[in-house]
Amino acid sequence: MAGALPDGEAVPPDGSLPEQALARLGREPFGIYVHVPFCVTRCGYCDFNTYTDLGGLQATYAETAVAEVRMARKVLGERAPRVDTVFVGGGTPTLLSARDLGRVLRSIEQEFGLAEGAEVTTEANPDSVDADSLAQLREQGFTRISFGMQSAVPHVLAVLDRTHTAGRPQRAVAEAYAAGFEQVSLDLIYGTPGESDADWEMSLDTALAAKPTHVSAYALIVEEGTRLARQVARGELPAPDDDVLADRYLMADQALSSLGWYEVSNWGEPCRHNLGYWRGGDWWGIGPGAHSHVAGVRWWNRKHPAAYAARLGAGESPGSGRELLSDEDRRVERVLLEVRLRTGVPLHLLREAGLAATATLAQQGLLEVDMDRAILTLKGRLLADAVVRDLVD
């Protein structure tokens, strides 16, 4: 959702896909992402496609999203697969009522069908839910919830413009389990200006004490165009230090070792929906600015909720542009993404130069070659971007 969208080629008004893509449909797991672009306030570090003060569009959003679900089913036709995973992200999805979110989920189930044991996730801010709303979300069919905790330290939360108080995420986790959620995730951010090693250690310890099934830990990135970027440019806040970020990552990996890492920034019971992205699967993205990928065709929706709704209201695809990926494009993307996984990147995806590089990278302690896969070491995870550059050659 972040940043400017590429131009790409035009999306047909009816959203139709090339026959060669439809013929390959069903070979990969199929997920649906639903983007809810509304927030009460916009955090200073965030460059996602989110909006405040769009009450009218927010009130009718479930109906608009359902319209795109129906269009998706029409485009994919009789070969449309059952849905393995649903992920509702944002923004703050739980600014919509549990009933509205359930209405979108019901439309997905009615149009496509949910596979047995489907994973159904929603994101939530800890202060956007309570015990009652969590129980309602569970009743609507959500099985997994991800809370944006970010930190356990009040002054760090203040720099990040988070609206919840310290202690609320832990209570939200307990309420989610009491409501019957099977999986609960916490998202953390490290490297915030003013955060000390002790602050980060407290956040990790506090997150683990809540006993989530999954934890994400991401380095703070100063994204162009955000309020945080302007504060750094004016010298009001220091930019995150790369050495500090590396040390904080090592602290995270040690603290979260009991959960076990499965992706560079993720520990615990894997999010199957995100695994679909990292393994080059198929998904349809519902909502403003949402991206989709089906069998080598990638497209993206208009970003503003009003423009998105207007296109669907006219019975036309909300797609803004698309691109047809070549086999080489898909190979490179698989290398870029799968190398981040604990299962590593299959060696058959590497060209001659990439295969030769694995030996050098292994000697440097950045990779391990296990049978037919190249897997990042802990040192390699710290330098993953540099490793990838050598492997994609």
C-alpha positions in Angstrom: 0.0 0.0 0.0 2.9 2.3 0.5 4.3 5.0 -1.8 3.4 5.9 -5.3 1.9 3.3 -7.6 3.6 2.4 -10.9 1.8 3.2 -14.1 1.7 -0.2 -15.7 -0.7 -1.0 -18.5 -4.4 -0.2 -18.4 -6.7 -2.6 -16.5 -9.7 -3.6 -18.7 -13.0 -2.0 -17.5 -14.4 -5.4 -16.6 -11.2 -6.4 -14.8 -10.8 -9.5 -17.1 -7.5 -11.5 -16.9 -5.5 -13.1 -19.8 -6.6 -16.6 -20.5 -3.1 -18.0 -19.8 -3.4 -16.7 -16.2 -6.8 -18.2 -15.7 -5.6 -21.5 -17.0 -3.0 -21.6 -14.2 -5.4 -20.6 -11.5 -5.6 -23.1 -8.6 -2.0 -24.3 -8.8 -1.0 -22.2 -5.8 -2.8 -21.4 -2.6 -5.3 -18.6 -3.0 -5.8 -15.8 -0.5 -7.8 -12.6 -0.3 -6.5 -9.5 1.3 -9.0 -6.8 2.4 -7.6 -3.3 2.9 -9.5 -1.0 5.3 -7.9 2.4 4.8 -9.3 4.3 7.8 -7.5 5.5 10.9 -8.5 7.8 13.8 -5.1 9.4 13.6 -2.1 8.9 11.2 1.1 7.7 12.9 4.1 9.8 12.0 6.1 6.9 10.6 3.3 5.4 8.5 3.2 5.8 4.7 0.5 3.2 4.1 -2.6 4.2 2.1 -4.7 5.4 5.0 -7.1 8.3 5.7 -8.8 10.1 8.6 -12.1 12.0 8.6 -13.8 10.0 5.8 -16.8 9.1 7.9 -19.2 8.8 5.0 -17.0 6.5 3.0 -16.2 4.5 6.1 -19.9 4.0 6.8 -20.5 2.4 3.4 -17.2 0.7 3.0 -18.4 -2.9 3.7 -20.9 -2.6 0.9 -18.2 -1.3 -1.5 -15.8 -4.1 -0.5 -18.5 -6.7 -1.1 -19.0 -5.3 -4.6 -15.3 -5.9 -5.4 -15.5 -9.5 -3.9 -18.4 -10.1 -6.3 -16.4 -8.7 -9.2 -13.5 -10.9 -8.3 -15.6 -14.0 -8.5 -17.0 -12.9 -11.9 -13.5 -12.3 -13.3 -12.1 -15.6 -12.0 -15.2 -17.5 -13.2 -15.8 -21.2 -12.6 -12.1 -21.9 -12.1 -12.1 -19.7 -9.0 -10.4 -21.7 -6.2 -11.6 -21.9 -2.6 -10.0 -19.4 -0.3 -7.2 -20.7 1.9 -6.5 -17.4 3.8 -8.2 -14.1 4.4 -6.3 -11.2 5.9 -8.0 -7.9 6.8 -5.4 -5.1 7.2 -5.1 -1.4 7.2 -5.4 1.2 8.4 -7.3 0.1 11.4 -9.8 -2.6 10.3 -11.6 -2.6 13.6 -12.8 0.9 13.1 -15.5 -1.0 11.1 -17.9 -2.9 13.2 -17.5 -6.7 13.7 -20.8 -7.0 11.8 -19.4 -5.0 8.8 -16.2 -7.1 8.8 -18.3 -10.2 9.0 -20.4 -9.1 6.1 -17.3 -8.9 3.9 -16.1 -12.3 5.2 -19.5 -13.8 4.5 -19.4 -12.5 0.9 -16.0 -14.1 0.4 -17.4 -17.4 1.8 -20.5 -17.2 -0.4 -18.7 -16.3 -3.6 -15.6 -18.5 -3.3 -16.0 -20.8 -0.4 -13.5 -21.1 2.4 -11.2 -24.1 2.4 -11.3 -26.4 5.4 -9.2 -24.9 8.2 -8.9 -21.5 6.4 -6.9 -18.9 8.3 -8.9 -15.7 8.8 -6.9 -12.8 10.2 -7.7 -9.2 11.1 -5.3 -6.5 12.3 -6.4 -4.3 15.2 -5.0 -1.5 17.3 -5.1 -2.6 21.0 -7.4 0.4 21.9 -9.8 -0.2 19.0 -11.2 -3.4 20.5 -12.5 -4.6 23.8 -13.7 -8.0 25.2 -17.1 -7.6 23.6 -16.0 -6.6 20.2 -13.4 -9.4 20.1 -16.1 -11.9 21.0 -18.1 -10.5 18.1 -15.2 -10.8 15.7 -14.7 -14.4 16.7 -18.4 -15.1 16.2 -18.1 -13.7 12.7 -15.5 -16.3 11.8 -12.1 -14.6 12.5 -9.6 -17.1 13.8 -6.5 -15.0 14.1 -5.8 -11.4 15.2 -2.7 -9.3 15.0 -2.3 -6.3 17.4 0.0 -3.4 16.7 1.8 -3.2 20.0 5.0 -1.5 18.7 6.4 -0.9 22.2 5.7 -1.3 25.9 7.4 2.0 26.8 5.2 5.2 27.0 7.8 7.7 25.7 8.5 5.4 22.7 4.8 5.1 21.9 4.6 8.9 22.1 7.3 9.3 19.4 5.5 6.8 17.2 2.2 8.6 17.7 0.5 5.4 19.0 -2.8 6.1 20.8 -2.9 3.1 23.1 -1.4 3.1 26.6 1.3 0.8 27.8 -0.3 -2.4 29.2 -3.3 -2.3 26.8 -1.8 -4.8 24.3 -1.3 -7.5 27.0 -4.9 -7.1 28.1 -6.1 -7.3 24.5 -4.2 -10.5 24.0 -5.9 -12.0 27.1 -9.3 -10.8 25.9 -8.6 -12.3 22.4 -7.8 -15.7 23.9 -10.9 -15.5 26.2 -13.0 -14.8 23.1 -11.8 -18.0 21.5 -9.1 -16.8 19.0 -6.8 -19.6 18.0 -3.8 -17.4 17.1 -2.8 -14.0 18.4 0.1 -12.0 17.1 1.9 -8.9 18.3 3.8 -6.4 16.1 6.8 -4.6 17.5 9.0 -1.8 16.1 12.7 -1.2 17.1 15.0 1.7 16.6 12.6 4.5 17.5 14.5 7.7 18.3 15.0 7.9 22.0 14.5 4.2 22.5 17.3 2.6 24.7 18.4 -1.0 24.8 16.6 -1.3 28.1 13.4 0.0 26.5 13.6 -2.6 23.7 14.3 -5.4 26.2 11.3 -4.3 28.2 9.1 -4.4 25.0 10.3 -7.9 24.1 9.9 -9.2 27.7 6.4 -7.7 27.9 5.3 -9.1 24.6 6.5 -12.6 25.5 4.8 -12.4 28.9 1.5 -12.0 27.1 2.1 -15.4 25.5 1.2 -14.6 21.8 1.5 -17.4 19.2 3.4 -15.0 16.9 5.6 -11.9 17.1 6.8 -9.6 14.3 9.7 -7.3 14.9 10.5 -4.6 12.3 13.2 -2.0 12.2 11.8 1.5 12.1 12.2 2.9 8.5 12.0 6.6 7.9 9.7 6.7 4.8 9.9 9.7 2.5 6.9 12.0 2.8 6.0 11.0 6.4 5.9 13.3 9.4 8.8 11.4 10.9 10.9 12.0 7.8 10.2 15.7 8.1 11.2 15.6 11.8 14.4 13.9 11.0 15.2 16.3 8.2 14.7 19.3 10.5 17.0 17.7 13.1 14.2 17.4 15.7 14.8 13.6 15.9 17.8 11.5 15.0 17.7 9.0 12.2 17.8 5.3 13.2 21.4 4.1 13.5 22.2 1.0 11.4 24.5 -0.5 14.1 21.9 0.0 16.8 19.2 -1.6 14.6 21.5 -4.6 14.1 22.1 -4.9 17.8 18.3 -4.6 18.5 17.6 -7.4 15.9 20.0 -9.7 17.7 18.3 -8.9 21.0 15.0 -9.8 19.4 16.2 -13.0 18.0 17.6 -14.1 21.3 14.5 -13.1 23.2 12.1 -14.7 20.7 14.1 -17.9 20.2 11.5 -19.9 22.2 9.0 -19.1 19.4 11.5 -19.9 16.6 12.0 -17.7 13.5 10.4 -18.6 10.2 11.0 -15.3 8.3 13.6 -12.7 8.9 11.2 -10.4 10.9 8.8 -13.0 12.2 8.8 -15.6 14.9 6.2 -18.2 16.1 3.4 -20.0 14.4 3.6 -18.8 10.7 1.0 -16.5 9.2 -0.1 -18.7 6.3 -1.4 -15.7 4.4 1.9 -13.9 4.4 3.6 -17.2 3.5 1.5 -17.0 0.3 3.1 -13.7 -0.6 6.7 -14.9 0.2 6.2 -18.0 -1.9 4.8 -16.4 -4.9 1.2 -17.5 -4.4 -2.0 -16.0 -5.8 -4.2 -13.5 -4.0 -6.8 -10.9 -4.8 -6.5 -7.5 -3.0 -9.8 -5.9 -2.1 -9.8 -2.1 -1.3 -8.2 1.2 -2.2 -4.6 0.8 -3.3 -4.7 -3.0 -2.7 -2.4 -5.1 -4.9 -3.3 -8.5 -6.4 -1.4 -11.3 -8.1 -2.9 -14.1 -10.1 -0.6 -16.5 -12.0 1.9 -13.9 -13.2 -0.5 -10.9 -13.5 -0.1 -8.2 -10.9 -2.4 -5.2 -10.6 -3.3 -2.4 -8.1 -6.4 -0.5 -7.3 -7.0 3.2 -7.3 -5.7 4.7 -4.1 -8.3 7.1 -2.9 -11.4 5.5 -1.3 -13.7 7.9 -3.2 -12.2 7.1 -6.6 -12.2 3.4 -5.7 -15.9 3.4 -4.7 -16.9 5.4 -7.8 -15.4 2.8 -10.2 -17.2 0.0 -8.4 -20.4 2.0 -8.3 -20.2 2.3 -12.1 -19.8 -1.4 -12.4 -16.2 -1.1 -13.5 -12.9 -2.5 -12.1 -11.2 -0.3 -9.6 -7.9 -1.3 -11.0 -5.5 1.5 -11.7 -2.8 -0.4 -13.6 -1.3 -3.8 -14.1 1.8 -5.7 -15.3 2.3 -9.1 -16.8 5.3 -10.8 -15.2 7.7 -12.8 -17.3 9.0 -16.1 -16.1 12.3 -14.3 -15.3 10.5 -11.6 -13.3 8.8 -14.3 -11.2 12.0 -16.2 -10.7 13.8 -13.1 -9.4 10.9 -12.2 -7.1 10.9 -15.7 -5.7 14.6 -15.5 -4.9 14.1 -12.0 -3.3 11.3 -13.3 -1.1 12.0 -17.0 -0.4 15.6 -16.3 0.8 14.0 -14.5 3.8 12.3 -17.7 4.9 13.8 -20.3 7.3 13.2 -22.9 4.7 15.5 -20.9 2.4 15.5 -20.5 -1.4 15.5 -23.5 -3.7 18.8 -23.8 -5.5 17.0 -24.5 -8.8 15.9 -20.9 -8.8 19.4 -19.6 -9.0 21.3 -18.9 -12.2 25.0 -19.8 -12.7 26.3 -16.7 -11.0 23.9 -17.0 -8.1 24.9 -20.6 -7.6 28.6 -19.7 -7.6 27.8 -16.9 -5.1 26.4 -19.4 -2.6 29.8 -20.9 -2.0 31.4 -17.5 -1.3 28.5 -16.5 0.9 28.7 -19.8 2.8 32.4 -19.2 3.5 31.5 -15.7 4.8 29.1 -17.3 7.2 26.0 -15.7 5.6 24.5 -18.8 4.1 24.1 -22.5 4.8 23.5 -24.9 1.9 21.2 -27.7 3.1 20.5 -30.3 0.4 18.8 -28.3 -2.4 18.3 -25.0 -0.5 20.3 -22.0 0.5 19.3 -20.8 4.0 20.4 -17.5 5.8 22.4 -17.8 8.9 21.8 -15.3 11.8 24.6 -13.2 10.4 23.1 -13.5 6.9 19.7 -12.3 8.2 21.4 -9.1 9.3 22.8 -8.6 5.8 19.9 -10.1 3.9 19.6 -7.3 1.3 23.3 -7.7 0.3 23.0 -11.5 0.2 20.0 -11.2 -2.2 21.9 -9.0 -4.6 24.5 -11.7 -5.1 21.9 -14.5 -5.5 19.7 -12.9 -8.1 22.6 -12.4 -10.6 
